[in-house]
């Protein structure tokens, strides 16, 4: 039984504190790299815009290629071991870049290979982390655990890009990748010192067909009246969010006339809503129930995306900040609810496959959304393109209006 300390909560518990600290530092390093790697490609290799787009795509492509088998592998092996191996591989891949740069061997294909390899490691790492968490935290504390983890992840995404830009200017873009490698190393050390017996309550499958195991996870998602609509919602939401994200920088610079320094500040203020959403959702759903809270949050926050295309210069930027802040708060809160529900609802022996199946669909929509945003910005006026992308946020809510979700106060805790 975990004994919580008032005001600190789960951070008073050693195993969770180690996981939280390691993942927070790792996420900060990853956020630094989202700026450092494209800058390295542009500054050191004179890469084109197309190459930078390929680098971003290489990070997400592994979800489409190895997402489903990764879930089956995670269900067969101790999840902590999978995370440690993924961290170690990420460290080696990222450190290969400064080594290659030192010897004059840095090339675009090497950067693409590193981005893809780190993306593959991330698929296994994030899937295994979803399976490990219920072994560290009792079921009733999962919402708090996910809230703290997603809150710190959102904060890292806000601070990281700015830190990456500063590091690149002061000591070079290669240093950003070293910082990311150091973050993964911290995560590896923290995971190595966690004391947990994962095998308790888990069935380790041996000798079965990997394809059959993958099919089991997919079938759980397809036939389940709760997992199926939540997966479709997450996929369409990611598609719309990626389209909006692909447009917003160009929109702010060219349509609104915002300077490059102001763009970073505006995006950081808007993105800070994710921290508030992740940290506040647990108290909100305690009053409303998890199912009602999910619907209320999605229905009430998605329309705020329509404020963003109204943005003008000066005080008119508040439309963008408020709209983005509330939208990101809603997305983060919904992610906490869905993640906690999945960890309590799914049988432990298939949790990795169910998680991978859902994320393969939802994360696979991200590169498609980015392409959609680029196409909208090419064929439409930028403000009109923003209106289309913002309005598409409302479409995803339709997938939550099923009779199974509408009639409940709380999402079920067991399949």
C-alpha positions in Angstrom: 0.0 0.0 0.0 1.4 3.4 -1.1 1.2 6.0 1.7 0.9 9.5 0.1 2.3 12.6 1.7 -0.1 15.6 1.6 1.1 18.2 -0.8 3.6 15.9 -2.5 1.4 12.9 -3.3 3.0 10.1 -5.3 6.4 11.9 -5.5 6.9 10.7 -1.9 7.0 7.1 -3.2 10.5 6.1 -4.2 9.7 4.0 -7.3 7.4 6.5 -8.9 9.7 9.4 -8.0 12.5 7.7 -9.9 10.3 7.0 -12.9 8.9 10.6 -12.9 12.4 12.2 -12.6 14.0 10.1 -15.3 11.2 10.5 -17.8 11.0 14.3 -17.1 14.7 14.8 -17.8 14.5 12.5 -20.8 11.5 14.5 -22.2 13.4 17.8 -21.7 16.3 16.4 -23.7 14.0 15.2 -26.5 12.3 18.6 -26.6 15.8 20.2 -27.0 16.5 17.9 -29.9 13.3 18.9 -31.8 15.1 22.2 -32.4 18.8 21.1 -32.3 18.6 18.4 -35.0 16.8 20.5 -37.7 19.2 23.4 -36.9 22.2 21.0 -37.2 20.9 19.8 -40.6 20.4 23.4 -41.8 23.6 25.0 -40.4 26.1 22.2 -40.8 24.8 20.4 -43.8 22.8 23.2 -45.6 19.8 20.9 -45.7 16.6 21.9 -47.6 13.2 22.3 -46.2 12.3 18.9 -47.6 15.1 17.2 -45.7 14.0 18.9 -42.5 10.5 17.6 -43.1 12.0 14.1 -43.7 13.7 14.3 -40.3 10.4 15.1 -38.6 8.7 12.3 -40.4 11.5 9.8 -39.6 10.6 10.2 -35.8 6.9 9.3 -36.3 7.2 6.7 -39.1 8.3 3.9 -36.6 4.8 4.0 -35.1 3.4 2.9 -38.4 6.1 0.3 -39.1 6.8 -1.3 -35.7 4.0 -0.1 -33.4 2.0 -3.2 -33.4 4.8 -5.8 -33.0 6.3 -3.6 -30.3 3.2 -4.1 -28.2 3.5 -7.9 -28.5 7.2 -7.7 -27.6 6.5 -5.6 -24.5 3.9 -8.1 -23.3 6.4 -10.9 -23.6 9.3 -9.1 -21.7 9.6 -7.2 -18.5 8.7 -3.7 -19.4 11.4 -2.1 -17.3 14.0 -4.1 -19.2 12.5 -2.9 -22.5 12.7 0.7 -21.3 16.3 0.4 -20.2 17.4 -1.2 -23.5 15.5 1.6 -25.4 17.2 4.3 -23.4 20.6 2.7 -24.0 20.1 2.4 -27.7 18.9 6.1 -27.8 22.1 7.2 -26.0 24.4 5.4 -28.5 22.5 6.7 -31.5 22.5 10.3 -30.4 26.2 10.2 -29.4 27.1 8.9 -32.8 26.2 12.3 -34.3 28.8 14.4 -32.4 31.4 11.6 -33.0 30.7 11.7 -36.7 30.8 15.5 -36.7 34.2 15.4 -35.0 35.7 13.2 -37.7 34.0 15.0 -40.5 31.6 12.1 -41.3 28.3 13.9 -40.6 25.8 13.4 -43.4 22.1 13.8 -44.0 21.6 10.0 -44.3 23.2 9.6 -40.9 20.9 12.1 -39.3 17.9 10.4 -40.9 19.1 7.0 -39.6 19.5 8.4 -36.1 16.1 10.1 -36.1 14.5 6.9 -37.3 16.4 4.7 -34.8 15.5 7.0 -31.9 11.9 6.9 -33.1 11.9 3.1 -33.0 13.3 3.2 -29.5 10.6 5.6 -28.5 7.9 3.3 -29.7 9.1 0.5 -27.4 9.9 3.0 -24.6 6.5 4.7 -24.5 4.6 1.4 -24.9 6.6 -0.3 -22.1 6.2 2.8 -19.8 2.4 2.4 -20.0 2.7 -1.2 -18.9 5.2 -0.5 -16.1 3.2 2.3 -14.4 0.4 0.0 -13.1 3.2 -2.2 -11.5 4.5 0.8 -9.6 1.2 2.5 -8.7 -2.0 1.2 -7.3 -5.1 1.5 -9.6 -6.7 4.3 -7.6 -3.5 6.4 -7.9 -3.1 6.0 -11.7 -4.9 9.3 -12.6 -2.5 11.2 -10.3 0.5 9.4 -11.7 -0.5 10.1 -15.3 -1.3 13.7 -14.4 2.1 14.3 -13.0 4.0 12.5 -15.8 2.0 14.3 -18.6 2.2 17.6 -16.8 6.0 17.5 -16.6 6.1 16.2 -20.2 4.1 19.3 -21.3 6.4 21.6 -19.3 9.4 20.0 -21.0 7.9 20.7 -24.4 7.5 24.3 -23.5 11.0 24.9 -22.0 12.9 22.5 -24.3 12.7 24.3 -27.7 13.8 27.6 -26.2 16.7 25.9 -24.4 17.6 24.1 -27.6 17.8 27.4 -29.4 20.0 29.0 -26.7 22.3 26.0 -26.6 22.7 26.0 -30.4 23.6 29.7 -30.4 26.0 29.5 -27.6 27.8 26.1 -28.1 26.5 24.7 -31.4 23.6 22.4 -32.5 25.6 19.2 -31.8 25.4 20.0 -28.1 21.6 19.7 -28.2 21.9 16.1 -29.1 24.4 15.5 -26.3 21.9 17.0 -23.9 19.3 14.6 -25.2 21.7 11.6 -24.8 22.4 12.7 -21.2 18.6 12.8 -20.6 18.2 9.2 -21.8 21.2 8.2 -19.6 19.5 9.8 -16.5 16.3 7.9 -17.4 18.3 4.6 -17.7 20.0 5.1 -14.3 16.6 5.9 -12.6 15.0 2.8 -14.2 17.9 0.6 -13.1 17.4 1.6 -9.5 13.6 1.0 -9.4 12.7 -2.0 -7.3 9.6 -3.8 -8.7 8.5 -7.3 -9.4 6.6 -6.9 -12.7 5.9 -10.6 -13.2 3.3 -10.6 -10.3 -0.1 -10.8 -12.0 1.4 -11.0 -15.5 1.3 -13.9 -17.9 4.6 -14.0 -19.8 3.8 -15.6 -23.2 6.4 -17.9 -24.7 6.6 -19.7 -28.1 3.5 -18.2 -29.6 3.2 -16.6 -33.0 4.1 -12.8 -32.9 1.5 -12.2 -35.6 -1.2 -13.9 -33.6 -0.2 -11.9 -30.5 -0.5 -8.7 -32.5 -3.9 -9.7 -33.8 -5.1 -10.2 -30.2 -4.2 -6.6 -29.3 -5.9 -5.3 -32.5 -9.0 -7.3 -31.8 -9.3 -6.0 -28.3 -9.4 -2.4 -29.6 -11.7 -3.1 -32.6 -14.4 -5.0 -30.7 -14.4 -3.1 -27.4 -17.2 -0.5 -27.1 -14.9 1.9 -25.2 -11.4 1.4 -26.7 -12.7 1.7 -30.3 -14.3 5.2 -30.1 -11.4 6.5 -27.9 -8.9 5.3 -30.5 -10.9 7.0 -33.3 -11.2 10.2 -31.3 -7.4 10.3 -30.6 -6.6 9.7 -34.3 -8.8 12.4 -35.6 -7.8 14.8 -32.8 -4.1 14.2 -33.7 -4.8 14.6 -37.4 -6.4 18.0 -36.7 -3.8 19.1 -34.2 -0.9 18.2 -36.5 -2.6 20.2 -39.3 -3.0 23.2 -37.0 0.6 22.9 -35.8 2.0 22.8 -39.3 0.2 26.1 -40.1 0.6 28.2 -37.0 4.1 29.4 -37.3 3.7 30.4 -41.0 0.3 32.0 -40.1 1.7 34.0 -37.3 4.6 35.3 -39.3 3.0 35.9 -42.7 -0.7 36.5 -42.0 -0.5 38.2 -38.6 3.0 39.8 -39.0 4.5 38.5 -35.8 8.3 38.7 -35.4 10.4 35.5 -34.9 11.0 36.3 -31.2 7.4 36.9 -30.5 6.4 33.6 -32.2 8.2 31.6 -29.6 6.6 33.5 -26.8 3.1 33.2 -28.2 3.5 29.4 -28.8 4.9 28.9 -25.3 2.0 30.8 -23.7 -0.5 28.8 -25.7 1.2 25.5 -25.1 1.4 26.1 -21.3 -2.3 25.2 -21.2 -1.2 21.5 -21.5 0.5 21.7 -18.0 -2.7 23.1 -16.4 -4.9 20.6 -18.1 -2.8 17.6 -17.1 -2.5 18.7 -13.4 -6.1 19.9 -12.9 -8.0 17.0 -14.6 -7.9 14.7 -11.6 -9.8 17.1 -9.4 -12.3 17.9 -12.1 -13.2 14.2 -12.9 -13.5 13.6 -9.1 -16.5 15.8 -9.2 -17.9 14.9 -12.6 -16.9 11.3 -13.1 -14.4 10.2 -15.7 -16.8 9.5 -18.5 -18.8 12.7 -18.1 -15.6 14.6 -17.5 -14.1 13.3 -20.7 -17.2 14.4 -22.7 -17.4 17.8 -21.0 -13.7 18.6 -21.5 -13.8 17.6 -25.2 -17.0 19.4 -25.9 -16.1 22.6 -24.1 -12.4 23.0 -25.1 -12.4 22.0 -28.8 -14.4 25.1 -29.9 -11.7 27.4 -28.5 -9.6 26.4 -31.5 -11.8 28.7 -33.6 -10.4 31.7 -31.7 -6.9 31.2 -33.2 -7.7 32.3 -36.8 -9.1 35.5 -35.4 -5.6 36.6 -34.4 -4.3 40.0 -35.4 -1.2 42.0 -34.4 -0.7 43.5 -30.9 -3.5 42.8 -28.4 -5.2 40.7 -31.1 -2.7 37.9 -30.4 -4.7 37.2 -27.3 -7.1 35.3 -29.5 -4.4 32.9 -30.5 -3.0 32.6 -26.9 -6.4 32.0 -25.3 -7.6 29.6 -28.0 -4.4 27.6 -28.0 -4.2 27.6 -24.2 -7.7 26.1 -23.7 -7.3 23.7 -26.6 -4.0 22.3 -25.3 -5.4 22.1 -21.8 -8.3 20.0 -23.0 -6.1 17.7 -25.1 -3.7 17.1 -22.1 -6.7 16.4 -19.8 -8.3 14.0 -22.2 -4.9 12.1 -22.6 -4.7 11.7 -18.8 -8.2 10.3 -18.6 -7.7 7.9 -21.6 -4.3 6.7 -20.4 -5.5 6.0 -16.8 -8.6 4.3 -18.1 -6.6 2.0 -20.4 -4.2 1.0 -17.7 -7.0 0.0 -15.3 -9.4 -1.4 -17.8 -7.2 -3.7 -19.9 -6.0 -7.1 -18.7 -2.3 -6.8 -17.8 -1.2 -9.5 -20.2 -2.5 -7.6 -23.2 -1.9 -4.0 -22.0 1.2 -3.6 -24.2 -0.6 -4.7 -27.3 -3.7 -2.7 -26.7 -1.5 0.4 -26.0 0.5 -0.1 -29.1 -2.6 -0.7 -31.3 -4.2 2.5 -30.1 -1.1 4.5 -30.4 -0.3 3.1 -33.9 -3.6 4.5 -35.1 -3.5 7.8 -33.2 0.2 8.6 -33.7 0.1 7.4 -37.3 -2.3 10.3 -38.0 0.3 12.9 -37.0 2.4 12.9 -40.2 -0.8 12.8 -42.2 -2.1 15.8 -40.3 1.2 17.6 -41.0 0.8 16.9 -44.7 -2.8 18.0 -44.6 -1.8 21.3 -42.9 0.9 21.9 -45.6 -1.6 21.2 -48.4 -4.2 23.6 -46.9 -1.6 26.3 -46.5 -0.5 25.8 -50.2 -3.9 25.8 -51.8 -5.8 28.2 -49.5 -5.2 31.6 -48.0 -3.4 31.1 -44.7 -6.2 32.4 -42.6 -8.7 30.3 -44.4 -6.5 27.3 -43.9 -6.3 28.0 -40.2 -10.2 28.1 -40.1 -10.4 24.7 -41.7 -7.8 23.2 -39.4 -9.4 24.7 -36.3 -12.9 23.6 -37.3 -11.6 20.0 -37.8 -11.0 19.9 -34.1 -14.8 19.8 -33.6 -15.1 16.7 -35.7 -13.2 14.4 -33.4 -15.7 15.0 -30.6 -18.4 13.1 -32.6 -16.5 9.8 -31.9 -17.1 10.2 -28.2 -20.9 10.5 -28.4 -21.5 6.8 -28.4 -24.3 5.3 -26.2 -21.7 3.5 -24.1 -19.9 6.7 -23.2 -22.9 9.0 -22.9 -24.8 6.9 -20.4 -21.9 6.5 -17.8 -20.7 8.8 -15.0 -17.4 6.9 -14.7 -15.5 4.8 -17.2 -15.4 1.1 -16.2 -12.4 -0.2 -14.3 -12.3 -3.7 -15.8 -13.1 -5.2 -19.2 
